[in-house]
Amino acid sequence: MSQQYPQTALITGANSGLGYAIAQALAQAGWRIGLVARDPRRGQMALERISAATGNGALALFIADLASQAQVRALAESVLDRFAALHLLVNNAATAFRQRRLSPEGIECALAVNHLAPFLLTLLLLDRLKASAPAQIINIGTRIDTALDLADWNWEQRPYRMLAAYGQAKLGMLHVTFELARRLEGTGVRVNCVFPGVFRSNLGRTDGAQGFFWRAVDRLIGWALPTPGQAARGVMRLILDPALQINGAYLENGRPIPAPVQARDPQMNQRIWELSLRLTGLQ
Ligand SMILES: NC(=O)c1ccc[n+]([C@@H]2O[C@H](COP(=O)([O-])OP(=O)(O)OC[C@H]3O[C@@H](n4cnc5c(N)ncnc54)[C@H](OP(=O)(O)O)[C@@H]3O)[C@@H](O)[C@H]2O)c1
């Protein structure tokens, strides 16, 4: 662990829900934190609330719409400028869209935000994480049993379905988590994917994408669901528990859970890694 700097983390989607709860818990534990938000006002409000609640003055706000790869690249540059060390990257931001929408690069937006943005951000920050080792990357996943359609990853041939597109993008993230873990062996940097459970969420609301599914969940069982603060405990365990020195795992509450069949195939992991390199202009 670098003695020169306090522990430093970057959290995407830190203005709301799970990302906010993780940022608050880390701020309470005295970490220096970069909060990534797409809306300056929502981001600033979150920063001020966390700072007031925890007394932590080492909070920095970064603004980026993760649908845009140009903005992801600018975000990485500005993080590298401001943070000489980086010990933790939490790729938490995600969303869902009721209708197919394209990113500035012409990529279906759920895939762009939920998979390609964290992939690109991680690779652009990887040397800094390695130089700060021991360090870790936590990808926030979901638990939808699906397979990524390599022949139609951009939803040009099939009718668009919000939950399927969300699930496939999250599966892309799981594939590259497994591939990156193999590549990181021996570097002092670990990467895992965490399913935080189902909890009260704003997911998709700001995009007007809160379709029937989320409204129904909200109305029927919303009151009974855990809060984002409760959901953050599983993630905090992975960050703070020295006994959990795990790499390349898919976890819920610190325990491995089975991945969808397609993600257990290392050759598929590698094919999706290569597709992701191509789609982010890294290859
Ligand atoms: N809630 C659940 O039951 C559940 C279950 C499984 C997994 N998860 C995962 O948990 C994570 C957090 O979700 P949550 O429930 O806490 O939802 P949330 O409150 O809506 O938080 C999502 C965050 O992502 C940000 N975001 C969305 N699109 C963005 C974009 N284009 N650029 C930058 N930031 C963007 C949102 O910003 P805005 O506030 O500006 O929209 C928000 O800060 C997600 O990865 C989700 O897939 C949630």
The ligand as a Tripos MOL2 file, in Angstrom:
@<TRIPOS>MOLECULE
LIG
   48    52     1     0     0
SMALL
NO_CHARGES

@<TRIPOS>ATOM
      1 N1        -31.0130   -1.5610   -7.5800 N.am      1 LIG1
      2 C1        -30.9240   -2.8680   -7.7600 C.2       1 LIG1
      3 O1        -31.7860   -3.6530   -7.3400 O.2       1 LIG1
      4 C2        -29.7200   -3.4290   -8.4590 C.ar      1 LIG1
      5 C3        -29.6260   -4.8140   -8.6380 C.ar      1 LIG1
      6 C4        -28.5010   -5.3340   -9.2620 C.ar      1 LIG1
      7 C5        -27.4830   -4.4920   -9.6680 C.ar      1 LIG1
      8 N2        -27.6070   -3.1500   -9.4850 N.ar      1 LIG1
      9 C6        -26.5020   -2.3020   -9.9410 C.3       1 LIG1
     10 O2        -26.1460   -1.3830   -8.9210 O.3       1 LIG1
     11 C7        -25.5410   -0.2260   -9.5140 C.3       1 LIG1
     12 C8        -26.1310    1.0380   -8.9420 C.3       1 LIG1
     13 O3        -27.5120    1.0930   -9.2570 O.3       1 LIG1
     14 P1        -28.5480    1.8690   -8.3380 P.3       1 LIG1
     15 O4        -29.6790    0.9400   -8.1360 O.co2     1 LIG1
     16 O5        -27.8570    2.4760   -7.1810 O.co2     1 LIG1
     17 O6        -29.0820    2.9810   -9.3800 O.3       1 LIG1
     18 P2        -29.0610    4.5920   -9.3670 P.3       1 LIG1
     19 O7        -29.4080    5.1210   -8.0400 O.co2     1 LIG1
     20 O8        -29.8700    5.0000  -10.5530 O.co2     1 LIG1
     21 O9        -27.5420    4.9020   -9.6550 O.3       1 LIG1
     22 C9        -27.0110    4.8010  -10.9490 C.3       1 LIG1
     23 C10       -25.9320    5.8490  -11.0920 C.3       1 LIG1
     24 O10       -25.3740    5.7370  -12.4150 O.3       1 LIG1
     25 C11       -25.3600    7.0500  -12.9780 C.3       1 LIG1
     26 N3        -25.4340    7.0260  -14.4400 N.ar      1 LIG1
     27 C12       -26.4140    6.5030  -15.1990 C.ar      1 LIG1
     28 N4        -26.1500    6.7560  -16.5100 N.ar      1 LIG1
     29 C13       -25.0060    7.4610  -16.5440 C.ar      1 LIG1
     30 C14       -24.2280    8.0200  -17.5880 C.ar      1 LIG1
     31 N5        -24.6020    7.9550  -18.8740 N.pl3     1 LIG1
     32 N6        -23.0970    8.6840  -17.2730 N.ar      1 LIG1
     33 C15       -22.7060    8.8060  -15.9840 C.ar      1 LIG1
     34 N7        -23.3940    8.3000  -14.9450 N.ar      1 LIG1
     35 C16       -24.5330    7.6320  -15.2330 C.ar      1 LIG1
     36 C17       -26.5990    7.7120  -12.4090 C.3       1 LIG1
     37 O11       -26.5240    9.1120  -12.6000 O.3       1 LIG1
     38 P3        -27.8810   10.0010  -12.6150 P.3       1 LIG1
     39 O12       -28.2860   10.1660  -11.1840 O.co2     1 LIG1
     40 O13       -27.4450   11.2470  -13.2830 O.co2     1 LIG1
     41 O14       -28.9030    9.2110  -13.3950 O.co2     1 LIG1
     42 C18       -26.4760    7.2790  -10.9630 C.3       1 LIG1
     43 O15       -25.5450    8.0690  -10.2920 O.3       1 LIG1
     44 C19       -25.7460   -0.3720  -11.0220 C.3       1 LIG1
     45 O16       -24.5680   -0.8780  -11.6040 O.3       1 LIG1
     46 C20       -26.8450   -1.4040  -11.1260 C.3       1 LIG1
     47 O17       -26.7970   -2.1220  -12.3370 O.3       1 LIG1
     48 C21       -28.6940   -2.5950   -8.9050 C.ar      1 LIG1
@<TRIPOS>BOND
     1     1     2 1
     2     2     3 2
     3     2     4 1
     4     4     5 ar
     5     4    48 ar
     6     5     6 ar
     7     6     7 ar
     8     7     8 ar
     9     8     9 1
    10     8    48 ar
    11     9    10 1
    12     9    46 1
    13    10    11 1
    14    11    12 1
    15    11    44 1
    16    12    13 1
    17    13    14 1
    18    14    15 2
    19    14    16 1
    20    14    17 1
    21    17    18 1
    22    18    19 2
    23    18    20 1
    24    18    21 1
    25    21    22 1
    26    22    23 1
    27    23    24 1
    28    23    42 1
    29    24    25 1
    30    25    26 1
    31    25    36 1
    32    26    27 ar
    33    26    35 ar
    34    27    28 ar
    35    28    29 ar
    36    29    30 ar
    37    29    35 ar
    38    30    31 1
    39    30    32 ar
    40    32    33 ar
    41    33    34 ar
    42    34    35 ar
    43    36    37 1
    44    36    42 1
    45    37    38 1
    46    38    39 2
    47    38    40 1
    48    38    41 1
    49    42    43 1
    50    44    45 1
    51    44    46 1
    52    46    47 1
@<TRIPOS>SUBSTRUCTURE
     1 LIG1         1 GROUP 0 **** ****
